[in-house]
Amino acid sequence: MTASHSVPLCIAPDHPALAGHFPGRPVVPGVVLLQRVATAWKAWRGMAVGQLDAKFIQPLLPGEAATIVLREDGDHARFEVARADGQSLARGTLAPVRGRA
């Protein structure tokens, strides 16, 4: 059985990264999503992330509810960021840094 972990995600409309991304029609930058994925992984498994590979499918809007789902897969892990309705926003793999927090 594969271990998995879910974390709720919602980026506040006043998040500093939204100011220039994009004026008048803000979307949450991919780097913010990846930072949250790495933070969720470290909180769950106590290991830093060495490499993240991601595919962005749909934008996340400020204030929109989503979930990060992490699944262990051998030496790597898979992740998905999805809206509350199940629509995938981003997915990919991460490589943890073993032996280092």
C-alpha positions as CSV (number, residue, x, y, z in Angstrom):
1,M,0.0,0.0,0.0
2,T,1.3,3.4,-1.0
3,A,1.5,6.0,1.8
4,S,-0.2,9.3,1.0
5,H,-0.8,12.6,2.7
6,S,-3.2,15.5,1.9
7,V,-2.8,19.2,2.9
8,P,-5.4,21.9,2.3
9,L,-4.2,24.9,0.3
10,C,-5.5,28.4,-0.1
11,I,-3.4,31.4,-1.1
12,A,-4.8,34.7,0.4
13,P,-5.6,37.4,-2.1
14,D,-3.1,39.7,-0.3
15,H,-0.1,37.3,-0.7
16,P,2.9,39.4,-1.7
17,A,3.7,37.2,-4.8
18,L,0.4,38.2,-6.4
19,A,1.2,41.9,-6.8
20,G,2.9,41.5,-10.2
21,H,1.4,38.2,-11.3
22,F,-0.8,39.5,-13.2
23,P,-2.2,43.0,-12.5
24,G,-5.9,43.0,-12.9
25,R,-6.2,39.2,-13.2
26,P,-4.0,37.7,-10.5
27,V,-3.1,34.0,-10.5
28,V,-1.0,32.2,-8.0
29,P,2.6,31.8,-9.3
30,G,3.8,28.3,-9.9
31,V,6.7,28.9,-7.7
32,V,4.4,29.5,-4.8
33,L,2.6,26.2,-5.4
34,L,5.9,24.4,-5.6
35,Q,7.1,26.0,-2.3
36,R,3.9,24.8,-0.6
37,V,4.4,21.3,-2.0
38,A,8.0,21.2,-0.7
39,T,6.8,22.5,2.7
40,A,4.0,19.9,2.9
41,W,6.5,17.1,2.1
42,K,9.0,18.3,4.7
43,A,6.3,18.6,7.4
44,W,5.1,15.0,6.5
45,R,8.3,13.2,6.0
46,G,10.9,15.5,7.7
47,M,13.1,15.6,4.5
48,A,13.9,18.6,2.3
49,V,13.1,18.4,-1.4
50,G,16.1,18.2,-3.7
51,Q,14.3,18.4,-7.1
52,L,10.8,19.1,-8.2
53,D,9.4,18.4,-11.7
54,A,6.0,19.8,-12.4
55,K,3.4,20.2,-15.0
56,F,1.0,23.1,-14.6
57,I,-2.4,22.4,-16.0
58,Q,-4.8,25.1,-14.8
59,P,-4.2,28.3,-12.7
60,L,-5.0,28.6,-9.1
61,L,-6.8,31.8,-8.3
62,P,-6.2,33.8,-5.1
63,G,-8.5,32.7,-2.3
64,E,-9.5,29.5,-4.2
65,A,-9.5,26.3,-2.1
66,A,-7.3,23.4,-3.3
67,T,-5.5,20.4,-1.9
68,I,-2.0,19.1,-2.1
69,V,-1.8,15.3,-2.3
70,L,1.5,13.6,-1.8
71,R,2.2,9.9,-2.6
72,E,5.4,8.0,-1.9
73,D,6.7,6.2,-5.0
74,G,10.0,4.4,-4.3
75,D,12.9,6.9,-4.1
76,H,10.6,9.7,-5.3
77,A,7.2,11.0,-4.5
78,R,4.3,12.1,-6.7
79,F,2.2,15.2,-6.0
80,E,-1.0,16.7,-7.3
81,V,-2.5,20.1,-6.5
82,A,-6.3,20.0,-7.2
83,R,-9.2,22.3,-6.7
84,A,-12.0,21.3,-4.3
85,D,-14.0,20.0,-7.3
86,G,-11.2,17.6,-8.2
87,Q,-9.9,19.5,-11.2
88,S,-6.1,19.0,-11.4
89,L,-4.1,22.3,-11.3
90,A,-0.5,20.8,-11.2
91,R,1.2,17.5,-10.8
92,G,4.6,16.1,-10.8
93,T,7.4,14.3,-8.9
94,L,9.8,15.3,-6.2
95,A,13.1,13.8,-5.1
96,P,13.7,14.1,-1.3
97,V,17.1,14.8,0.1
98,R,17.6,11.8,2.3
99,G,19.6,12.2,5.5
100,R,19.1,16.0,5.5
101,A,16.3,18.1,6.9
